[in-house]
Amino acid sequence: MALELYLDLFSQPCRSVYIFAKKNNIPFEFKTVSLMNGDQCGCEFQKINLIKKVPALRDGDFRLAESIAILLYLADKFKTPDFWYPADLQQRARVNEYLSWQHSAMRLHGCRIFWLRVLIPKGLGMEVPQDKLDAALEDLNNSLKLIEEKFIEDRPFIAGDNISLADLVAIVEIMQPVGAGLDVFDGRPKLSAWRDRVRAAIGTELFDEVHQNVLGAKDNVKLMDATTMAIFKPKIKLFM
Ligand SMILES: N[C@@H](CCC(=O)N[C@@H](CS)C(=O)NCC(=O)O)C(=O)O
């Protein structure tokens, strides 16, 4: 049985897993879990991941949740090139440092912008107070500043001269507020140059294909129907 990846490319962690699998020619079956339709809460998907989140992986009888765990599983199982997760002690530590930091910083703040600018007003039809938007933007800017000054510093990529899992996980999260119509690269030449290097290392075609949906999200997200809305409403308190 082919390895299965349960994904929705609107989701940042799904994009990192998808790019990693494609870029490394890892054979897999793409199992669509539509977040907008609430598939993540359906009985079928819960047999794969009780956490009710994507991405998820099934490899025979083995099921795995959490994008970072999935990326590391794929890297180990398919013995992907060293630069993705370097064996060198300190380079690996740099990758681990970013992967540990990003959950409650870049990921959280990029997500919040997407919810406040797209999902809450356009998907759920609710107004978002300006002070919430301002606070979210300040948090996002602080994370982007740290990515430039601490994580990229004066290196081409986070761990050194090559792309690694840290850059991959970073870029997919940074593209989420871009999908919400916020050009985070404007006025940030160091971040823009790094984005160009990461996009080139991934391959521009793959990078653009994977981000196509989210970059159209601002204009394409439609008001959700009542049943789907019910799934998403409890999550609003996480972001407002
Ligand atoms: N820490 C998890 C986060 C996964 C996650 O939050 N996935 C979101 C999409 S980006 C999801 O499935 N949300 C569905 C929901 O909350 O109902 C990972 O890195 O895989």
The ligand as an SDF file (V2000), in Angstrom:
LIG
                    3D

 20 19  0  0  0  0  0  0  0  0999 V2000
    1.0930   21.3950   15.0890 N   0  0  0  0  0  0  0  0  0  0  0  0
    0.3480   20.8710   13.9580 C   0  0  0  0  0  0  0  0  0  0  0  0
   -0.6550   21.9200   13.5210 C   0  0  0  0  0  0  0  0  0  0  0  0
   -1.6530   21.3540   12.5510 C   0  0  0  0  0  0  0  0  0  0  0  0
   -2.7800   22.3390   12.3130 C   0  0  0  0  0  0  0  0  0  0  0  0
   -3.0310   23.2540   13.1050 O   0  0  0  0  0  0  0  0  0  0  0  0
   -3.4680   22.1340   11.2070 N   0  0  0  0  0  0  0  0  0  0  0  0
   -4.5810   22.9730   10.8940 C   0  0  0  0  0  0  0  0  0  0  0  0
   -4.4590   23.5200    9.4770 C   0  0  0  0  0  0  0  0  0  0  0  0
   -3.0880   24.5930    9.3550 S   0  0  0  0  0  0  0  0  0  0  0  0
   -5.8600   22.1600   10.9530 C   0  0  0  0  0  0  0  0  0  0  0  0
   -5.8930   21.0130   10.5570 O   0  0  0  0  0  0  0  0  0  0  0  0
   -6.9220   22.7560   11.4620 N   0  0  0  0  0  0  0  0  0  0  0  0
   -8.1980   22.1380   11.4860 C   0  0  0  0  0  0  0  0  0  0  0  0
   -8.9930   22.5360   12.6690 C   0  0  0  0  0  0  0  0  0  0  0  0
   -8.4380   23.1490   13.5990 O   0  0  0  0  0  0  0  0  0  0  0  0
  -10.1970   22.2430   12.6650 O   0  0  0  0  0  0  0  0  0  0  0  0
    1.2900   20.5110   12.8150 C   0  0  0  0  0  0  0  0  0  0  0  0
    2.3700   21.1280   12.7100 O   0  0  0  0  0  0  0  0  0  0  0  0
    0.9740   19.6040   12.0460 O   0  0  0  0  0  0  0  0  0  0  0  0
  1  2  1  0
  2  3  1  0
  2 18  1  0
  3  4  1  0
  4  5  1  0
  5  6  2  0
  5  7  1  0
  7  8  1  0
  8  9  1  0
  8 11  1  0
  9 10  1  0
 11 12  2  0
 11 13  1  0
 13 14  1  0
 14 15  1  0
 15 16  2  0
 15 17  1  0
 18 19  2  0
 18 20  1  0
M  END
$$$$
